[in-house]
Amino acid sequence: MDNLCMSAGFTMVESLEEKLHEDYATVSWVISGYSLTLGSFIILLGKFGDVLGLHKIYLAGLLLMSISTLICAVVPNAIALIVFRAIQGIAAAALIPTGMGLTASYFQGKQLLIAIRILLVVLTSTAGVGTVIGGAFSLTSIGYKAFFYFTFGVCTVCFITLWFIIIPVEPHSDMSLKNLDYYGAFFLVVGLLLVILGLTEAGTGWNSPKAYVPIPIGVVIVVAVAAYELLYIGPYKKKHPGSTNWKSQLLVMFPTELGKVRLFVISSFGSLFYYCAYAVMQLGLIEYHQAYDHDSALISGLRVFPIVVGIIFGSIVWRPSIPQKLGDKHLIMFSSAVCLGMSIWTSKFGPGGYWKYELVSLFLMGWAINAYYQIVYTTIITQVPLHLQATGSGIFQTFGQVGICLGSAASASIIGTNPPDLKKNVDKCFYLVFACFGMVFFTFIVNYILTWNKDGDEKTPEISDEEKDSEFKKDPDYKEEQADETGFS
């Protein structure tokens, strides 16, 4: 539901303007308000999931999503809609990291790898499905409201069903909410809010103080929190194991253990660039087809849908043995190179050129994107400690959300509102797409060279049932009966 609610806004703008009788600057906050809180609270709520129980935070987020979505459908004015879209974003921030954590806790061995493939398809494809669904509901008599009624129904059914069948995942006994780094959590949320707020305001112009003031301040705050926890609290804990001092008991937002997970840091930055490129290209092409081809919101959404088809196809044909044989870093570099090549080909789009320049290239790009995320999600879910699954996922997903906000702001500011210059401005957007995919390729090339003597190109480990089972039993709160309930022990 998270990416679905995000991407649906891309094709509901005209309906929002028409039904709310507001200009673009106002209705854009209906989309931005959701992104603002989603990106800002995802790490904090992921930590809450690890501390309080993944299933509790997941169900709470789903309930809040259901209620806020219904209110979004019935409120009569833009201000109220913006407020409840922001609340909806907080609900979404609870679902993403805990969903990944539950996947890691419920499944083992081959079943875990299958679950990761399914989770990946849902997380990535809904970003494209949302544009189609948002466009389709925009054509109904009640416009954008129909989309919110639809998502309310889906969320409600899911909540009622999961309330009865969800399997509890208890937190570690030594993790308590009273030990949470509340100051760090507060400043982290404030910093992320400032960064995303600045990126949102940048959509109307980067020369505005509303854009260039919050971003650097927010970055400094986030970096300060990370530095305090990683460079001061982390070493203190390592130096004083078993101490009852508050610093040794502090539950931080940025655990040092995550830095030891192979590819976690570099793939988080890669996720930022992938999401940014995806958002820029999707928004640019949708805007172009609506203006030049006079497509409806539905048809313009369908035109970029081949990316989703490619992602789904890639997941179907994907086999865990592929990175075992070829090397995960090799595949990531290949994925980014294919995305770069296909984006260059797609940039030749023009009147009557959809079948030649967009259809196949977008499909192949989706297939390559799938390969990247298959490797990254498998690495995170199988290697991050169970008690940090939601926290690690929250950090990883935050990079992606910042990428979406950056892409949305950049495309909005480049494209502008001048129809005669639209084609030329969308062409300019593609230079940012090239830069994003090129940055991923360059980053992994450098990492590959620097780590060659250390570990060569390590293969993504294939987790056997026995290995995964032993990892579960290393958890101090592991309960045999809990594993039995999943049916995969």
SELUMPA-286543 format. One record per residue (C-alpha): residue in three letters; x, y, z. Coordinates in Angstrom, 3 decimals. Example, Ala and Ser with C-alpha at 12.3 -4.5 7.8 and 13.67 -1.06 7.14 Angstrom:
BEGIN
  res        c1        c2        c3
  ALA    12.300    -4.500     7.800
  SER    13.670    -1.060     7.140
// end
This chain:
BEGIN
  res        c1        c2        c3
  MET     0.000     0.000     0.000
  ASP     2.891     2.364     0.686
  ASN     4.305     2.755    -2.821
  LEU     0.807     2.421    -4.272
  CYS    -0.413     5.471    -2.354
  MET     2.733     7.356    -3.295
  SER     2.729     6.745    -7.047
  ALA    -1.036     7.084    -7.472
  GLY    -0.631    10.763    -6.680
  PHE     1.419    11.236    -9.855
  THR    -1.649    10.651   -12.038
  MET    -4.287    12.182    -9.741
  VAL    -3.051    15.784    -9.940
  GLU    -5.628    16.939   -12.498
  SER    -8.455    15.304   -10.566
  LEU    -7.273    16.918    -7.328
  GLU    -7.165    20.348    -8.975
  GLU   -10.628    19.884   -10.448
  LYS   -12.406    18.484    -7.387
  LEU   -10.715    20.698    -4.793
  HIS   -10.757    23.852    -6.955
  GLU    -7.126    24.527    -6.072
  ASP    -3.999    25.276    -8.093
  TYR    -1.077    22.913    -8.654
  ALA     1.047    24.458    -5.896
  THR    -1.608    23.546    -3.324
  VAL    -2.581    20.069    -4.511
  SER     1.068    19.075    -4.888
  TRP     1.198    19.060    -1.084
  VAL    -1.352    16.245    -1.082
  ILE     1.417    14.153    -2.624
  SER     4.303    15.795    -0.793
  GLY     2.695    15.585     2.655
  TYR     2.616    11.802     2.347
  SER     6.250    11.640     1.220
  LEU     7.328    14.028     3.962
  THR     6.173    11.908     6.889
  LEU     6.858     8.546     5.238
  GLY    10.517     9.349     4.726
  SER    10.926    11.055     8.101
  PHE     9.395     8.438    10.417
  ILE    10.405     5.169     8.775
  ILE    13.623     4.663    10.790
  LEU    11.952     5.539    14.094
  LEU     8.969     3.244    13.534
  GLY    11.290     0.492    12.357
  LYS    13.105     0.780    15.689
  PHE     9.756     0.681    17.512
  GLY     9.013    -2.555    15.655
  ASP    12.252    -4.138    16.855
  VAL    11.651    -2.976    20.439
  LEU     7.894    -3.514    20.870
  GLY     7.231    -6.362    18.441
  LEU     7.081    -6.319    14.659
  HIS     3.518    -7.596    14.453
  LYS     2.215    -4.924    16.843
  ILE     3.658    -1.993    14.892
  TYR     2.594    -3.549    11.593
  LEU    -1.023    -3.954    12.691
  ALA    -1.067    -0.478    14.245
  GLY     0.244     0.992    11.005
  LEU    -2.316    -0.904     8.954
  LEU    -5.173     0.296    11.177
  LEU    -3.969     3.897    11.002
  MET    -3.603     3.583     7.231
  SER    -7.188     2.357     6.940
  ILE    -8.670     5.128     9.101
  SER    -6.637     7.958     7.559
  THR    -7.421     6.750     4.038
  LEU   -11.152     6.832     4.704
  ILE   -10.875    10.345     6.109
  CYS    -8.894    11.389     3.005
  ALA   -11.833    10.229     0.901
  VAL   -14.462    12.266     2.747
  VAL   -12.753    15.528     3.767
  PRO   -14.064    18.447     1.673
  ASN   -11.036    20.731     1.381
  ALA    -7.350    20.649     0.500
  ILE    -5.939    21.604     3.906
  ALA    -7.666    18.732     5.704
  LEU    -6.663    16.345     2.933
  ILE    -3.013    17.385     3.213
  VAL    -3.062    16.844     6.993
  PHE    -4.509    13.349     6.773
  ARG    -2.237    12.421     3.879
  ALA     0.643    13.269     6.209
  ILE    -0.876    10.969     8.848
  GLN    -1.256     8.319     6.167
  GLY     2.477     8.670     5.485
  ILE     3.244     7.912     9.135
  ALA     1.133     4.763     8.849
  ALA     3.046     3.737     5.737
  ALA     6.321     4.305     7.590
  ALA     5.229     1.647    10.084
  LEU     4.418    -0.934     7.415
  ILE     7.541    -1.042     5.243
  PRO    10.293    -1.901     7.763
  THR     8.147    -4.217     9.879
  GLY     6.977    -6.046     6.754
  MET    10.570    -6.909     5.879
  GLY    11.269    -7.864     9.477
  LEU     8.290   -10.212     9.572
  THR     9.486   -11.850     6.361
  ALA    12.884   -12.564     7.912
  SER    11.264   -13.921    11.092
  TYR     8.656   -16.176     9.490
  PHE    10.600   -17.995     6.798
  GLN    13.759   -20.039     6.495
  GLY    15.918   -21.520     3.758
  LYS    14.332   -21.832     0.320
  GLN    10.992   -20.569     1.606
  LEU    12.732   -17.369     2.719
  LEU    14.174   -16.791    -0.752
  ILE    10.736   -17.300    -2.307
  ALA     9.208   -14.894     0.204
  ILE    11.853   -12.285    -0.649
  ARG    10.999   -12.570    -4.346
  ILE     7.309   -12.066    -3.624
  LEU     8.014    -9.153    -1.282
  LEU    10.252    -7.542    -3.882
  VAL     7.613    -7.784    -6.598
  VAL     5.031    -6.176    -4.328
  LEU     7.300    -3.350    -3.144
  THR     8.658    -2.409    -6.562
  SER     5.740    -3.123    -8.886
  THR     3.175    -1.212    -6.833
  ALA     5.115     1.964    -7.620
  GLY     4.090     1.454   -11.249
  VAL     0.685    -0.068   -10.591
  GLY    -0.201     3.009    -8.541
  THR     0.119     5.318   -11.545
  VAL    -2.326     3.165   -13.506
  ILE    -4.834     2.779   -10.678
  GLY    -4.598     6.461    -9.764
  GLY    -5.224     7.407   -13.370
  ALA    -8.135     4.990   -13.686
  PHE    -9.928     6.229   -10.579
  SER    -9.327     9.840   -11.633
  LEU   -11.655     9.222   -14.576
  THR   -14.594     8.246   -12.344
  SER   -17.359    10.667   -11.408
  ILE   -15.921    11.225    -7.918
  GLY   -12.328    11.433    -9.149
  TYR    -9.474    10.950    -6.696
  LYS   -11.895    10.039    -3.881
  ALA   -12.519     6.692    -5.571
  PHE    -8.865     5.755    -5.104
  PHE    -9.025     6.465    -1.376
  TYR   -12.228     4.430    -0.990
  PHE   -10.512     1.574    -2.810
  THR    -7.412     1.664    -0.603
  PHE    -9.591     1.952     2.510
  GLY   -11.353    -1.263     1.539
  VAL    -8.100    -3.098     0.874
  CYS    -6.503    -1.917     4.136
  THR    -9.571    -2.807     6.178
  VAL    -9.817    -6.324     4.757
  CYS    -6.089    -6.882     5.327
  PHE    -6.265    -5.603     8.902
  ILE    -9.251    -7.760     9.870
  THR    -7.686   -10.842     8.285
  LEU    -4.239   -10.350     9.807
  TRP    -5.687    -9.578    13.235
  PHE    -6.733   -13.232    13.453
  ILE    -3.903   -14.978    11.617
  ILE    -0.733   -12.944    12.167
  ILE     1.950   -14.791    14.130
  PRO     3.443   -12.713    16.974
  VAL     7.157   -11.971    16.808
  GLU     8.314   -11.085    20.285
  PRO    11.160    -8.575    20.730
  HIS    14.403    -9.293    22.555
  SER    14.030    -9.394    26.324
  ASP    16.945    -6.951    26.712
  MET    15.354    -4.347    24.435
  SER    13.172    -1.870    26.294
  LEU    11.509     1.323    25.139
  LYS    12.861     3.150    28.186
  ASN    16.389     2.720    26.786
  LEU    15.572     4.252    23.411
  ASP    17.750     7.165    22.328
  TYR    14.855     9.637    22.439
  TYR    17.018    12.681    21.806
  GLY    18.583    10.989    18.806
  ALA    15.161     9.879    17.557
  PHE    13.743    13.395    17.897
  PHE    16.600    15.097    16.078
  LEU    16.670    12.381    13.423
  VAL    12.995    12.956    12.599
  VAL    13.509    16.739    12.616
  GLY    16.534    16.440    10.337
  LEU    14.765    14.173     7.860
  LEU    11.691    16.415     7.894
  LEU    13.871    19.397     6.996
  VAL    15.652    17.545     4.189
  ILE    12.450    16.248     2.610
  LEU    10.658    19.567     3.156
  GLY    13.469    21.354     1.343
  LEU    13.358    18.876    -1.530
  THR     9.593    19.302    -1.751
  GLU     9.850    23.096    -1.894
  ALA    12.602    22.778    -4.495
  GLY     9.992    21.535    -6.952
  THR     8.924    25.155    -7.488
  GLY    12.482    26.503    -7.610
  TRP    15.868    25.723    -6.093
  ASN    16.630    29.411    -5.583
  SER    14.001    29.752    -2.861
  PRO    15.175    29.954     0.786
  LYS    12.458    27.398     1.544
  ALA    14.520    24.925    -0.472
  TYR    18.179    25.736     0.079
  VAL    17.962    26.531     3.811
  PRO    16.226    23.403     5.246
  ILE    18.221    20.872     3.203
  PRO    21.748    21.598     4.528
  ILE    20.457    22.124     8.071
  GLY    18.612    18.812     7.943
  VAL    21.639    16.994     6.532
  VAL    23.853    18.369     9.312
  ILE    21.362    17.241    11.980
  VAL    21.039    13.709    10.549
  VAL    24.813    13.359    10.171
  ALA    25.308    14.628    13.734
  VAL    22.909    12.009    15.128
  ALA    24.600     9.247    13.132
  ALA    28.074    10.413    14.173
  TYR    27.105    10.588    17.856
  GLU    25.686     7.073    17.852
  LEU    28.271     5.434    15.594
  LEU    31.443     7.184    16.752
  TYR    30.696     7.707    20.444
  ILE    27.963     5.385    21.722
  GLY    28.995     2.431    19.540
  PRO    32.653     2.346    20.656
  TYR    31.583     2.903    24.275
  LYS    29.321    -0.168    24.149
  LYS    32.111    -2.223    22.638
  LYS    34.554    -1.081    25.296
  HIS    32.140    -1.690    28.196
  PRO    30.205    -4.892    27.397
  GLY    27.693    -5.888    30.045
  SER    27.824    -2.494    31.748
  THR    24.639    -1.139    33.324
  ASN    25.615     2.419    32.408
  TRP    22.921     4.219    30.403
  LYS    25.255     4.550    27.426
  SER    25.730     0.786    27.288
  GLN    21.967     0.220    27.446
  LEU    21.051     2.899    24.892
  LEU    19.059     1.669    21.876
  VAL    20.361     3.736    18.990
  MET    18.870     4.588    15.596
  PHE    22.094     3.640    13.797
  PRO    23.454     0.352    15.221
  THR    27.108    -0.309    14.429
  GLU    26.219    -3.923    13.576
  LEU    24.608    -2.781    10.326
  GLY    27.906    -1.401     9.079
  LYS    29.290    -4.938     9.157
  VAL    26.553    -6.287     6.873
  ARG    28.070    -6.744     3.451
  LEU    26.809    -4.250     0.821
  PHE    24.383    -2.619     3.286
  VAL    25.865     0.886     3.224
  ILE    26.742     1.030    -0.458
  SER    23.442    -0.508    -1.570
  SER    21.518     2.010     0.552
  PHE    23.109     4.827    -1.438
  GLY    22.448     2.835    -4.604
  SER    18.779     2.644    -3.657
  LEU    18.655     6.453    -3.434
  PHE    19.912     6.764    -7.016
  TYR    17.679     3.995    -8.387
  TYR    14.550     5.501    -6.835
  CYS    15.528     9.000    -7.961
  ALA    16.031     7.878   -11.565
  TYR    12.777     5.908   -11.495
  ALA    10.783     8.889   -10.219
  VAL    12.313    11.379   -12.665
  MET    11.763     9.171   -15.698
  GLN     8.249     8.160   -14.719
  LEU     7.109    11.709   -13.985
  GLY     8.743    13.095   -17.118
  LEU     7.223    10.542   -19.487
  ILE     3.770    10.775   -17.896
  GLU     3.841    14.564   -18.200
  TYR     4.980    14.358   -21.814
  HIS     2.337    11.869   -22.930
  GLN    -0.455    13.786   -21.241
  ALA     0.584    17.049   -22.904
  TYR     1.789    15.950   -26.360
  ASP    -0.283    12.832   -26.993
  HIS    -3.280    14.178   -25.057
  ASP    -3.441    10.933   -23.114
  SER    -5.677    10.554   -20.114
  ALA    -4.081     9.906   -16.743
  LEU    -4.897     6.211   -17.180
  ILE    -3.283     5.854   -20.611
  SER    -0.179     7.807   -19.626
  GLY     0.193     5.500   -16.625
  LEU    -0.125     2.469   -18.892
  ARG     2.605     3.811   -21.169
  VAL     5.208     3.529   -18.391
  PHE     3.774     0.230   -17.115
  PRO     6.295    -1.924   -19.076
  ILE     8.787    -1.208   -16.280
  VAL     6.485    -3.039   -13.869
  VAL     6.037    -5.907   -16.325
  GLY     9.824    -6.168   -16.572
  ILE    10.172    -6.247   -12.787
  ILE     7.583    -9.018   -12.467
  PHE     9.090   -11.012   -15.338
  GLY    12.550   -10.630   -13.838
  SER    11.330   -11.945   -10.504
  ILE     9.677   -14.958   -12.127
  VAL    12.814   -16.022   -14.003
  TRP    15.200   -15.080   -11.176
  ARG    17.095   -17.897    -9.519
  PRO    19.191   -17.574    -6.325
  SER    21.964   -19.498    -8.075
  ILE    22.578   -16.609   -10.501
  PRO    24.548   -14.388    -8.077
  GLN    26.199   -17.538    -6.737
  LYS    27.683   -18.220   -10.157
  LEU    28.303   -14.712   -11.472
  GLY    28.965   -12.688    -8.319
  ASP    26.603   -10.186    -6.760
  LYS    28.760    -7.126    -7.467
  HIS    29.151    -8.168   -11.093
  LEU    25.376    -8.416   -11.411
  ILE    24.771    -5.050    -9.752
  MET    27.216    -3.380   -12.136
  PHE    25.524    -5.160   -15.041
  SER    22.097    -4.044   -13.780
  SER    23.107    -0.386   -13.561
  ALA    24.811    -0.560   -16.974
  VAL    21.655    -1.992   -18.579
  CYS    19.519     0.681   -16.893
  LEU    21.887     3.379   -18.142
  GLY    21.843     2.020   -21.685
  MET    18.070     1.613   -21.784
  SER    17.502     5.098   -20.350
  ILE    19.727     6.562   -23.085
  TRP    17.648     4.735   -25.693
  THR    14.370     5.817   -24.054
  SER    15.529     9.450   -24.076
  LYS    15.075     9.421   -27.865
  PHE    11.289     9.360   -27.318
  GLY     9.133    11.610   -29.436
  PRO     5.850    11.793   -31.359
  GLY     5.006     8.353   -32.737
  GLY     8.123     6.781   -31.234
  TYR     6.630     4.932   -28.272
  TRP     6.877     1.435   -29.754
  LYS    10.472     1.960   -30.864
  TYR    11.986     3.946   -28.030
  GLU     9.949     3.229   -24.905
  LEU     8.126    -0.104   -24.810
  VAL    11.010    -2.594   -24.991
  SER    13.605    -0.392   -23.283
  LEU    11.322     0.224   -20.291
  PHE    10.669    -3.512   -20.029
  LEU    14.398    -4.320   -20.047
  MET    15.003    -1.584   -17.502
  GLY    12.435    -3.152   -15.178
  TRP    14.149    -6.515   -15.574
  ALA    17.521    -4.961   -14.663
  ILE    16.052    -3.090   -11.675
  ASN    14.665    -6.389   -10.407
  ALA    18.145    -7.952   -10.494
  TYR    19.553    -5.151    -8.331
  TYR    16.862    -5.414    -5.689
  GLN    16.867    -9.221    -5.658
  ILE    20.498    -9.108    -4.569
  VAL    20.108    -6.215    -2.144
  TYR    16.944    -7.441    -0.397
  THR    18.312   -10.968    -0.101
  THR    21.499    -9.615     1.471
  ILE    19.662    -7.412     3.965
  ILE    17.017    -9.920     5.022
  THR    19.404   -12.868     5.345
  GLN    22.377   -11.097     6.932
  VAL    20.961    -8.373     9.192
  PRO    20.468    -9.739    12.753
  LEU    16.847   -10.583    13.506
  HIS    16.572    -8.059    16.328
  LEU    17.625    -5.260    13.929
  GLN    15.606    -6.256    10.867
  ALA    13.094    -3.404    11.003
  THR    15.752    -0.856    11.931
  GLY    17.979    -1.915     9.046
  SER    15.062    -1.934     6.640
  GLY    13.992     1.494     7.860
  ILE    17.424     2.973     7.189
  PHE    17.610     1.352     3.761
  GLN    14.113     2.492     2.786
  THR    14.799     6.040     3.998
  PHE    17.469     6.400     1.330
  GLY    14.905     5.284    -1.249
  GLN    12.286     7.766    -0.048
  VAL    14.801    10.613    -0.152
  GLY    15.594     9.522    -3.703
  ILE    11.917     9.723    -4.671
  CYS    11.600    13.200    -3.159
  LEU    14.785    14.336    -4.887
  GLY    13.566    12.950    -8.210
  SER    10.122    14.517    -7.839
  ALA    11.594    17.913    -6.943
  ALA    14.154    17.823    -9.734
  SER    11.651    16.790   -12.408
  ALA     9.091    19.378   -11.281
  SER    11.644    22.193   -11.311
  ILE    13.137    21.158   -14.670
  ILE     9.874    20.493   -16.507
  GLY     8.142    23.626   -15.227
  THR     4.740    24.732   -16.478
  ASN     5.579    26.050   -19.956
  PRO     4.012    23.671   -22.551
  PRO     6.117    24.821   -25.556
  ASP     9.303    23.858   -23.708
  LEU     7.962    20.588   -22.298
  LYS     9.729    18.203   -24.695
  LYS    13.050    19.993   -24.267
  ASN    12.683    20.060   -20.485
  VAL    11.792    16.373   -20.245
  ASP    14.907    15.692   -22.318
  LYS    16.882    17.567   -19.656
  CYS    15.366    15.339   -16.974
  PHE    16.975    12.345   -18.611
  TYR    20.432    13.759   -17.929
  LEU    19.664    13.308   -14.234
  VAL    18.519     9.746   -14.950
  PHE    21.824     9.057   -16.717
  ALA    23.732    10.520   -13.777
  CYS    21.875     8.359   -11.235
  PHE    22.431     5.041   -13.000
  GLY    25.992     6.066   -13.846
  MET    26.661     6.869   -10.194
  VAL    25.548     3.395    -9.097
  PHE    27.787     1.791   -11.720
  PHE    30.769     3.976   -10.778
  THR    30.278     3.457    -7.031
  PHE    30.219    -0.327    -7.290
  ILE    33.187    -0.323    -9.682
  VAL    35.221     1.636    -7.137
  ASN    34.030    -0.599    -4.287
  TYR    34.899    -3.694    -6.317
  ILE    38.437    -2.423    -6.952
  LEU    39.025    -1.345    -3.349
  THR    37.812    -4.648    -1.891
  TRP    39.393    -6.920    -4.491
  ASN    42.385    -7.906    -2.368
  LYS    40.186    -8.226     0.697
  ASP    37.371   -10.442    -0.492
  GLY    37.320   -10.420    -4.268
  ASP    33.773   -10.567    -5.539
  GLU    32.056   -12.498    -2.792
  LYS    28.950   -14.349    -3.764
  THR    25.646   -13.697    -2.097
  PRO    25.430   -16.535     0.428
  GLU    22.767   -19.111    -0.213
  ILE    21.108   -19.710     3.136
  SER    20.274   -23.326     3.814
  ASP    17.470   -24.405     6.098
  GLU    20.002   -25.550     8.688
  GLU    21.982   -22.302     8.596
  LYS    18.885   -20.144     8.854
  ASP    17.555   -22.306    11.665
  SER    20.809   -21.906    13.575
  GLU    20.610   -18.141    13.163
  PHE    17.139   -18.188    14.685
  LYS    18.391   -20.160    17.645
  LYS    21.207   -17.686    18.248
  ASP    18.515   -15.173    19.089
  PRO    18.225   -15.130    22.917
  ASP    14.450   -14.885    22.665
  TYR    14.083   -17.687    20.135
  LYS    11.217   -20.021    20.976
  GLU    10.940   -23.378    19.261
  GLU     7.172   -23.192    19.285
  GLN     7.268   -19.790    17.596
  ALA     9.234   -21.250    14.691
  ASP     6.913   -24.244    14.541
  GLU     3.911   -21.959    14.055
  THR     5.326   -20.632    10.789
  GLY     5.279   -24.068     9.251
  PHE     8.817   -23.678     7.942
  SER    10.950   -24.857    10.835
// end
